[in-house]
Amino acid sequence: MKFKPSEIKTAQLHAFLLGSIAPRPICFASTIDEDGNANLSPFSFFNVFGSKPPILIFSPARRVRDNTIKHTLENAIATQEVVINVVNYNIVQQMSLASCEYPKGTSEFEKAGFTPIASEMVKPFRVKESPVQLECRVNQVIETGHEGGAGNLIICEVLMMHIDDNVLNEKGMIDPHKIDLVARMGGDYYCRASGSALFEVPKPNMNLGIGIDALPIEIKNSSILSGNHLGILGNSTSIPLVSEVLYDDRLTQIIKEYDNDHPAKVTALHLYAKELIDIGSVEKAWQVLLAEN
């Protein structure tokens, strides 16, 4: 399937974009209008774009159906202030309720059952139930177009950050399991970023990895090892020397059993190495892979 954006309806393109570019963090934006009325609305066109200065950008897009703009955008332009609250699993249903298009002047805090608390440096309220709240000044608003579906990039600078101590670990850093964030997918789908959904990928070594291109040909062309497995091996700083000291009973048995059948031996060794890589035993996996020669 392929198409140019101009070849399909905007609503269909919108669905494809949101279904493929995901998960997206959620900006739960609190603003006030010039009369002091509170507004609260979620946006998933959102992310962080710097830390010095600390910059967040979110985009209340023009409505596809009628090309109108959101109250949040009107308020941000008028007052130049916003509070961005993060959304975790405990408040996701209330957050969704706040996305209803209530008439201007209606408080989504009241409709969705949230507790407004005073900010310290800006006028919009914070959401007490949110585990992290960021008071921001609006630095700039950039229109990306004037038709339905066009974005409006609200560039915000963080002036004050509030973090619930309950989401911190023993080192004083945010624990992803405790904060239990949710993110937006396509359609009605969300994902929960905690528990078994989380996995770790060690950052690349400070010393350069050898790269997949430097792996022995039989390893690089393995029908067993995936690109992820090869990426882990390629992040090693060198190909280790074979050490029979690291041989275990299973490896010894494979070598003995398939001594006269090289293809079968390679398959058995790669299956064993795959298991080892999957549990983080990369050094031992190398010894298994290098034992094929």
Number of C-alpha atoms within 10 A of each C-alpha: 2 4 8 7 11 8 8 10 9 17 14 10 17 14 12 13 12 17 15 10 11 15 19 19 20 23 23 25 24 28 28 26 19 11 7 13 14 23 23 30 23 24 18 19 19 19 15 13 14 11 10 8 11 13 19 22 20 24 23 23 24 22 16 15 10 10 14 14 18 15 21 23 19 16 21 23 16 12 18 21 23 29 30 30 25 23 26 23 18 15 18 16 11 17 23 12 15 23 15 13 12 13 8 12 14 14 18 22 21 13 14 18 15 20 13 16 12 12 17 13 12 19 20 28 25 30 25 15 19 21 22 21 26 22 25 25 21 20 14 16 18 11 14 14 12 13 15 17 22 19 20 22 20 23 19 28 24 20 16 15 14 14 14 14 12 11 17 16 13 7 7 9 10 17 15 15 17 15 23 17 21 22 21 21 18 17 10 6 10 16 16 18 19 18 11 8 9 10 9 5 6 8 7 13 10 7 9 12 18 16 16 19 10 13 16 12 10 14 18 18 12 14 12 17 19 12 12 11 17 20 15 19 25 21 18 20 15 14 17 11 9 14 12 11 7 11 15 11 7 12 19 13 12 19 20 11 12 16 12 10 10 13 11 14 20 25 17 20 24 23 17 18 24 22 14 17 20 13 8 12 13 19 16 17 22 19 22 30 22 20 19 19 9
